[in-house]
Amino acid sequence: MSTSAITLDAVPVYRRLYWALVDALVVTRRHLLHIPQQHEQWISATVQPIIFVLLFRYVFGGAIQTPEASYINFLMAGIFVQSVVMEGMTGGIGLAHDLKRGIIDRFRTLPMAPSAVLTGPIVADTLRNLFVIGVMLMLGLAVGFRPQASALAWCGAIGLLVATSFAVSWVGSVVALLVRDPEAVQVMSFVVMMPLAFASSAFVPVETMPGWLQPIVRHQPVTVIVDAVRGLLLGQSTGAAPWQALAWCAAIVAVCAPLSVVLYRRLSRA
């Protein structure tokens, strides 16, 4: 056994966890500092959801019937989740950029926890998504959105959105480590996430869809999360929907986080 391995084994577990947390915070800070320079990503994160809100509110909204609430109240939960789902893959694009430019190779030469390379972009993207949600909320209020959530329900809705962003970001990491090309990650993100976002209850009631499609749509993760967030924001009965949404997020992380670690270790040995 090497001297470095003996030294590492001699370090208490809690110290190793502390160092890993510090390294993750440093990498998170690096990505947060880069966010203001990524103009195209800011445009994608804000302009696209704004277009969706205005388009569905004023163009399609009059043709879509939602008996339990006004259409704008029905719509906004879908916009929140759609924004988080689509932008949750941005961390994967950033990771692919780092892989392509050789920055990950430089990280591997430093005395830092390998987990920080994966968790840093994910935490940064989750924080950025909170800002995007705030922008969408202000726009929604301006065009007639009237949430009826209590303070506790607001905390639950925001918590679900954060959990969704965190889970989807791990999917982005897996995609980035598999394809290692920013453009390919962006295309694959669109191909995977766009059908999930639109074939859900985000924009139209599930009851208006073909009968054969409804069972699939009702049980896919985006619909479960949208229904939970919508129920919380509108003060409606949610039943087990929030717990089911959290279970979906936990399942995605349980699959994608270990897979990301395996792919990163395989990359390090390459």
Sequence and secondary structure as in RCSB ss.txt:
>XXXX:A:sequence
MSTSAITLDAVPVYRRLYWALVDALVVTRRHLLHIPQQHEQWISATVQPIIFVLLFRYVFGGAIQTPEASYINFL
MAGIFVQSVVMEGMTGGIGLAHDLKRGIIDRFRTLPMAPSAVLTGPIVADTLRNLFVIGVMLMLGLAVGFRPQAS
ALAWCGAIGLLVATSFAVSWVGSVVALLVRDPEAVQVMSFVVMMPLAFASSAFVPVETMPGWLQPIVRHQPVTVI
VDAVRGLLLGQSTGAAPWQALAWCAAIVAVCAPLSVVLYRRLSRA
>XXXX:A:secstr
  HHHHHHHHS HHHHHHHHHHHHHHHHHHHHHHGGG HHHHHHHHHHHHHHHHHIIIIIGGG   TTS HHHHH
HHHHHHHHHHHHTTHHHHHHHHHHHHTHHHHHHTSSS HHHHHHHHHHHHHHHHHHHHHHHHHHHHHTT      
HHHHHHHHHHHHHHHHHHHHHHHHHHHHH  HHHHHHHHHHHHHHHHHSSTTTS GGGS TTTHHHHHHSHHHHH
HHHHHHHHTT   TTHHHHHHHHHHHHHHHHHHHHHHHHHHHHH 
